[in-house]
């Protein structure tokens, strides 16, 4: 497949990523087991009457997509593709609560209609009056990667020239309680979390929305060239290094060609062993991590893609993200590796535009 270009990048996360000087204003968090996104003033972007009816993930996505399209200078994309792990879980919870409270009688359909995973892509299309290809991927931690792959195919097949690609996930009170009960989220006793050398299981959970305009042609605002993506539902620990080497070889690259590798260390001792294995492959690369800034969630890789885009464009690597002390003078190739609890492994390789 031919490479495509990431021509804009926007993110709402636990960091103040909508503001300028993003790389200089990153603040790690390891003492709370749930990280909330820093939300903008929605009234500046969405009519007040509509805000009341929107769940958090729809609001975050509406604003992030607005910024992405504005930066790319595009009014209507040729396709809208969104990846999400949990979808509009706030409205799902409200609907299920109504079912229980009303003994399955006299239910209003509103929360059910708004609880479907494709609500986000649909609401963005409605706001833009965009009748083009509209698709939602729900593939746990590789939802964004499948969306990017689809965008790449759309462009390569001549179906689209500019595609709005996004990833989004929100937190809800009941789901967080359940995640605490099944030890997905770290216990209070295990805080503060050590992301790189953890000996406890569980993660610090986050949320956020990241949107990108992926285009056929390079523009003045281009951040990076999206060269290739590879996704595998299951990878054994002893296969990790070959998994990465084979992917790089398919793209005429070796481990020595990678200037920076961004790994998804989450502080979960059981699954971080994959990243430790991967890290050993890149002794001559800048090794970075990011979930101490964003938290772990289904589409946390959107935050890493956003950071990779800024690193490539500004040719700066934030100290706060560094695992080792090696800094290359120029950053040309960046590899992103992510999974969630040892499942749905994804590799993305970007090149400086």
ChimeraX attribute file (.defattr): number of C-alpha atoms within 10 A of each C-alpha:
attribute: neighborCount
match mode: 1-to-1
recipient: residues
	/A:1	10
	/A:2	12
	/A:3	16
	/A:4	26
	/A:5	25
	/A:6	27
	/A:7	28
	/A:8	26
	/A:9	28
	/A:10	27
	/A:11	30
	/A:12	26
	/A:13	26
	/A:14	23
	/A:15	23
	/A:16	18
	/A:17	22
	/A:18	17
	/A:19	11
	/A:20	9
	/A:21	11
	/A:22	14
	/A:23	17
	/A:24	12
	/A:25	13
	/A:26	18
	/A:27	12
	/A:28	15
	/A:29	19
	/A:30	19
	/A:31	14
	/A:32	14
	/A:33	22
	/A:34	19
	/A:35	23
	/A:36	16
	/A:37	22
	/A:38	16
	/A:39	18
	/A:40	15
	/A:41	9
	/A:42	14
	/A:43	11
	/A:44	9
	/A:45	13
	/A:46	15
	/A:47	10
	/A:48	11
	/A:49	9
	/A:50	10
	/A:51	15
	/A:52	9
	/A:53	14
	/A:54	20
	/A:55	19
	/A:56	22
	/A:57	24
	/A:58	25
	/A:59	24
	/A:60	27
	/A:61	27
	/A:62	23
	/A:63	25
	/A:64	26
	/A:65	26
	/A:66	19
	/A:67	19
	/A:68	23
	/A:69	23
	/A:70	14
	/A:71	17
	/A:72	22
	/A:73	13
	/A:74	15
	/A:75	12
	/A:76	17
	/A:77	22
	/A:78	21
	/A:79	23
	/A:80	26
	/A:81	25
	/A:82	29
	/A:83	34
	/A:84	29
	/A:85	23
	/A:86	23
	/A:87	25
	/A:88	28
	/A:89	24
	/A:90	22
	/A:91	22
	/A:92	20
	/A:93	18
	/A:94	14
	/A:95	21
	/A:96	14
	/A:97	13
	/A:98	17
	/A:99	15
	/A:100	10
	/A:101	11
	/A:102	11
	/A:103	10
	/A:104	11
	/A:105	10
	/A:106	9
	/A:107	14
	/A:108	11
	/A:109	10
	/A:110	12
	/A:111	20
	/A:112	16
	/A:113	13
	/A:114	23
	/A:115	22
	/A:116	15
	/A:117	21
	/A:118	20
	/A:119	20
	/A:120	30
	/A:121	22
	/A:122	20
	/A:123	17
	/A:124	22
	/A:125	20
	/A:126	11
	/A:127	11
	/A:128	13
	/A:129	11
	/A:130	17
	/A:131	14
	/A:132	14
	/A:133	15
	/A:134	17
	/A:135	16
	/A:136	24
	/A:137	21
	/A:138	19
	/A:139	19
	/A:140	18
	/A:141	27
	/A:142	32
	/A:143	26
	/A:144	32
	/A:145	26
	/A:146	22
	/A:147	25
	/A:148	27
	/A:149	17
	/A:150	17
	/A:151	28
	/A:152	26
	/A:153	16
	/A:154	19
	/A:155	23
	/A:156	16
	/A:157	12
	/A:158	9
	/A:159	13
	/A:160	20
	/A:161	19
	/A:162	26
	/A:163	29
	/A:164	29
	/A:165	30
	/A:166	32
	/A:167	34
	/A:168	33
	/A:169	25
	/A:170	25
	/A:171	22
	/A:172	15
	/A:173	11
	/A:174	12
	/A:175	14
	/A:176	15
	/A:177	12
	/A:178	12
	/A:179	16
	/A:180	17
	/A:181	12
	/A:182	10
	/A:183	13
	/A:184	17
	/A:185	21
	/A:186	25
	/A:187	19
	/A:188	12
	/A:189	7
	/A:190	16
	/A:191	14
	/A:192	15
	/A:193	27
	/A:194	18
	/A:195	22
	/A:196	19
	/A:197	14
	/A:198	17
	/A:199	13
	/A:200	17
	/A:201	20
	/A:202	25
	/A:203	30
	/A:204	28
	/A:205	24
	/A:206	25
	/A:207	26
	/A:208	32
	/A:209	29
	/A:210	32
	/A:211	31
	/A:212	29
	/A:213	28
	/A:214	29
	/A:215	27
	/A:216	21
	/A:217	15
	/A:218	16
	/A:219	14
	/A:220	8
	/A:221	15
	/A:222	22
	/A:223	25
	/A:224	27
	/A:225	23
	/A:226	23
	/A:227	17
	/A:228	21
	/A:229	18
	/A:230	17
	/A:231	18
	/A:232	13
	/A:233	13
	/A:234	12
	/A:235	16
	/A:236	10
	/A:237	15
	/A:238	10
	/A:239	12
	/A:240	17
	/A:241	17
	/A:242	12
	/A:243	18
	/A:244	19
	/A:245	15
	/A:246	13
	/A:247	19
	/A:248	20
	/A:249	11
	/A:250	10
	/A:251	11
	/A:252	9
	/A:253	15
	/A:254	15
	/A:255	17
	/A:256	11
	/A:257	16
	/A:258	21
	/A:259	22
	/A:260	27
	/A:261	22
	/A:262	26
	/A:263	27
	/A:264	25
	/A:265	29
	/A:266	30
	/A:267	26
	/A:268	26
	/A:269	20
	/A:270	14
	/A:271	19
	/A:272	24
	/A:273	16
	/A:274	26
	/A:275	23
	/A:276	15
	/A:277	15
	/A:278	20
	/A:279	20
	/A:280	11
	/A:281	17
	/A:282	18
	/A:283	12
	/A:284	17
	/A:285	22
	/A:286	23
	/A:287	22
	/A:288	24
	/A:289	22
	/A:290	23
	/A:291	26
	/A:292	26
	/A:293	21
	/A:294	29
	/A:295	29
	/A:296	28
	/A:297	25
	/A:298	27
	/A:299	32
	/A:300	31
	/A:301	31
	/A:302	30
	/A:303	28
	/A:304	24
	/A:305	24
	/A:306	19
	/A:307	22
	/A:308	29
	/A:309	27
	/A:310	19
	/A:311	21
	/A:312	23
	/A:313	17
	/A:314	12
	/A:315	15
	/A:316	17
	/A:317	21
	/A:318	14
	/A:319	14
	/A:320	17
	/A:321	21
	/A:322	17
	/A:323	15
	/A:324	14
	/A:325	11
	/A:326	14
	/A:327	17
	/A:328	15
	/A:329	9
	/A:330	12
	/A:331	21
	/A:332	19
	/A:333	20
	/A:334	24
	/A:335	23
	/A:336	21
	/A:337	23
	/A:338	25
	/A:339	30
	/A:340	22
	/A:341	20
	/A:342	18
	/A:343	17
	/A:344	18
	/A:345	22
	/A:346	23
	/A:347	21
	/A:348	22
	/A:349	24
	/A:350	26
	/A:351	22
	/A:352	20
	/A:353	20
